[in-house]
Amino acid sequence: MSTSESRAPEGILCSRTHEWALEDGNTVIIGLTDYGVEELGEIVFVELPEVGSEFTKNEVFATIESVKAASEIYMPVSGKIIEVNEELINSPELINEDVWEKGWLVKVECDTFQEDSLGLLEYEDYKEEAAI
């Protein structure tokens, strides 16, 4: 399934820099939006942070390289990395294949989601703003 054919899970919030966040208790799953991935093209390398690293909202936490360019990925919420998607290290193309389930980047312990999510867009609003 290509990213353009997949459906965003209910509750996804998106940043204007093309990251998505999905709250699950005090854990937030973070990835790149389908539109952001389509803009990047074929992803060939992912550099993810170490488990235990802490980031503040809007701080660079990962780097992704595609056949087109290298891009910095920004944290949409503040928190501590509790899990990284290890499969992406050897198979970065999973992001192109399925941004929502297989292609997530990190899981973050976040106690400030309600506050941090201000300024993030619901997926439908994000799509309109990104002119998908």
C-alpha positions in Angstrom: 0.0 0.0 0.0 1.4 3.4 -0.9 1.4 6.2 1.5 -1.2 8.1 -0.6 -3.7 5.2 -0.3 -3.3 4.6 3.5 -5.7 6.2 6.0 -4.5 8.2 8.9 -5.5 6.7 12.3 -8.2 8.6 14.2 -6.7 11.1 16.6 -3.6 11.9 14.6 -2.3 15.4 15.0 0.2 16.9 12.6 2.8 19.6 12.6 3.4 22.1 9.8 6.8 20.5 9.4 5.1 17.1 8.5 5.5 15.1 11.7 2.5 13.3 13.2 1.7 12.5 16.8 -0.8 10.0 18.2 -1.5 10.0 21.9 -1.9 6.6 23.7 -2.1 7.3 27.4 1.0 9.2 28.4 2.9 7.7 25.4 2.9 9.5 22.1 3.8 7.7 18.9 5.6 10.0 16.4 6.2 9.6 12.7 6.2 11.5 9.4 3.0 12.3 7.5 2.1 10.7 4.2 2.5 14.1 2.5 5.9 14.7 4.0 7.1 11.3 2.9 5.8 11.8 -0.6 7.7 15.1 -0.7 10.9 13.4 0.4 10.7 10.5 -2.1 12.3 7.2 -1.6 13.8 7.0 1.9 17.2 5.4 2.1 18.5 6.1 5.6 17.1 7.0 9.0 19.1 8.2 12.1 17.0 7.8 15.2 17.8 9.0 18.8 18.8 6.7 21.7 16.2 5.4 24.1 16.3 7.6 27.2 17.1 10.8 25.2 14.9 13.8 26.1 13.7 16.4 23.6 11.7 19.5 23.8 8.9 20.4 21.4 10.3 21.6 18.0 13.8 20.2 18.7 15.5 18.1 16.0 15.4 14.5 17.1 16.1 12.5 13.9 17.5 12.7 10.4 16.1 11.1 7.3 17.8 10.8 4.0 16.0 10.2 0.7 17.1 10.0 -2.8 16.3 13.7 -3.0 17.7 15.2 0.2 18.5 14.9 3.9 15.9 16.3 6.2 15.8 17.0 9.9 12.8 15.7 11.8 11.4 17.9 14.6 9.8 16.7 17.8 6.1 17.7 17.8 5.8 17.3 21.6 8.3 17.3 24.6 9.3 14.1 26.2 11.6 11.2 26.7 12.2 8.5 24.1 11.0 5.2 25.4 11.2 3.2 22.2 12.6 3.6 18.7 11.4 1.7 15.6 14.5 -0.5 15.2 13.2 -2.0 12.0 13.8 1.3 10.2 17.6 1.1 10.7 17.9 -1.8 8.2 14.6 -1.1 6.3 14.0 2.6 6.1 11.7 2.0 3.1 9.1 0.9 5.6 8.4 4.6 6.0 7.5 4.9 2.3 5.4 1.7 2.5 3.3 2.5 5.6 3.8 5.8 7.4 1.1 5.1 10.0 1.8 1.5 11.3 5.2 0.2 10.1 6.9 3.5 9.5 6.5 5.2 12.9 9.8 6.6 14.2 9.7 6.8 18.0 7.5 6.5 21.1 7.8 9.2 23.7 6.8 9.5 27.3 5.0 12.8 27.4 3.3 14.3 30.4 2.5 17.6 28.6 0.6 16.4 25.6 -2.4 18.6 26.1 -0.2 21.7 26.3 2.2 20.6 23.6 -0.5 19.6 21.1 -1.7 23.2 20.9 -0.6 24.4 17.5 -0.7 20.9 16.0 -3.4 20.3 13.3 -6.0 17.6 13.0 -5.2 15.5 9.9 -8.0 16.9 7.8 -6.9 20.5 8.5 -3.3 19.5 7.9 -4.2 18.0 4.5 -6.0 21.2 3.5 -3.1 23.4 4.6 -0.5 21.2 2.9 -2.8 21.2 -0.2 -2.7 17.5 -0.5 
